[in-house]
Amino acid sequence: MSSGDSDGSVRGGQESPSGADGRPLAGQVVVVTGGARAIGREIAVRIAAAGAAVAILDLENSEETIEAVRSRGAEAMALRADVSDPETVGQAMSTVAGLMGRIDGLVNNAGLYVSLERRPFWEIPAEEWDRVMAVNTRSVFICSAAVVPHMRQRSGGRIVNISSDVVTFGMPNLLHYVASKGAVSTMTRSMARELGPFGIGVNSVGPGLVTTEITEQTIPEVYRKEIAAEQCIAELIRPADVAATVAFLLSPAARMISGQTVLVNGGASMGGV
Ligand SMILES: NC(=O)c1ccc[n+]([C@@H]2O[C@H](COP(=O)([O-])OP(=O)(O)OC[C@H]3O[C@@H](n4cnc5c(N)ncnc54)[C@H](O)[C@@H]3O)[C@@H](O)[C@H]2O)c1
């Protein structure tokens, strides 16, 4: 792990007791994995606007996200870390807790999706299967396990795992991805059962196809519009739609919601995970 694009220092707004300034996440410290760009970036900015101090863990440079978070008056830090590596993640969470004083929330967002080649499952190399499982599924186990001691110390916390709505209706030519996200949704339920007694709520969010700066470049508009046309609300899904749901699930208003997968897909499919 290295502090890479950040010196690891905490700058920006002042910490305040939870909710003291009227914002739902005021006083909270939230770790967002994969926050350098796209959906993760939007989550970081949205929860900063709701009052949270934000720590980003990403393989890439997160400086742009950090600047966007600080421009909302929130504290921010970034660490370069591979979320599939337990040692790196353990060190990163300790660094966050040391510099920011606590960890109240974790958003397991980092994942491989847009870069994956679509192909029949019998043509997927086993090494690629393992890589997708490591980044999309094992990371959720590793990052969540690493924050549990910090959350237990404070007798509470919220974890939000980013899954996908493909777990409800399958998807051809991305079997490793679908399997990795199916595991995230089912892990969410078991983690919710294990962590509930410690005051920790765990949920997942399952977006449909989201129009990000990356999917805009890599997925043809005609295909994105075809997908949207199948939704009850036939509009393109934006990162902000996902981020707003994540912010809600991190907030005290969602106190009694745990073990759920909330689909943010315009009603394209309806639960049954
Ligand atoms: N984009 C969509 O349409 C869509 C739909 C449903 C679910 N999702 C899920 O939402 C999440 C974010 O998707 P996105 O489209 O914003 O992805 P993205 O590929 O644009 O961004 C992912 C981020 O994760 C980081 N990352 C990747 N591997 C990492 C690792 N090993 N360690 C640390 N950081 C790592 C990347 O550097 C990047 O910043 C993913 O879990 C994805 O599966 C996306």
The ligand as a Gaussian input file, in Angstrom:
#p B3LYP/6-31G(d) Opt

LIG

0 1
 N      -21.338000       0.666000     -14.561000
 C      -22.407000      -0.114000     -14.482000
 O      -23.260000      -0.132000     -15.382000
 C      -22.591000      -1.008000     -13.278000
 C      -23.804000      -1.715000     -13.154000
 C      -23.999000      -2.510000     -12.027000
 C      -23.018000      -2.611000     -11.066000
 N      -21.856000      -1.925000     -11.222000
 C      -20.842000      -2.058000     -10.178000
 O      -20.581000      -0.781000      -9.637000
 C      -19.224000      -0.721000      -9.210000
 C      -18.541000       0.482000      -9.856000
 O      -18.683000       0.348000     -11.258000
 P      -18.096000       1.441000     -12.263000
 O      -18.823000       1.275000     -13.531000
 O      -18.048000       2.751000     -11.595000
 O      -16.612000       0.835000     -12.447000
 P      -15.276000       1.496000     -13.031000
 O      -14.530000       0.373000     -13.668000
 O      -15.556000       2.693000     -13.856000
 O      -14.509000       1.953000     -11.697000
 C      -14.089000       0.990000     -10.780000
 C      -13.060000       1.602000      -9.838000
 O      -12.560000       0.528000      -9.024000
 C      -11.144000       0.590000      -9.016000
 N      -10.587000      -0.755000      -8.830000
 C      -10.646000      -1.803000      -9.690000
 N       -9.993000      -2.852000      -9.183000
 C       -9.508000      -2.473000      -7.977000
 C       -8.738000      -3.114000      -6.978000
 N       -8.316000      -4.383000      -7.121000
 N       -8.424000      -2.423000      -5.865000
 C       -8.827000      -1.135000      -5.721000
 N       -9.551000      -0.467000      -6.634000
 C       -9.887000      -1.130000      -7.751000
 C      -10.769000       1.182000     -10.376000
 O       -9.469000       1.735000     -10.369000
 C      -11.867000       2.213000     -10.569000
 O      -11.531000       3.443000      -9.991000
 C      -18.587000      -2.054000      -9.587000
 O      -18.623000      -2.917000      -8.468000
 C      -19.501000      -2.568000     -10.673000
 O      -19.485000      -3.965000     -10.800000
 C      -21.603000      -1.122000     -12.309000

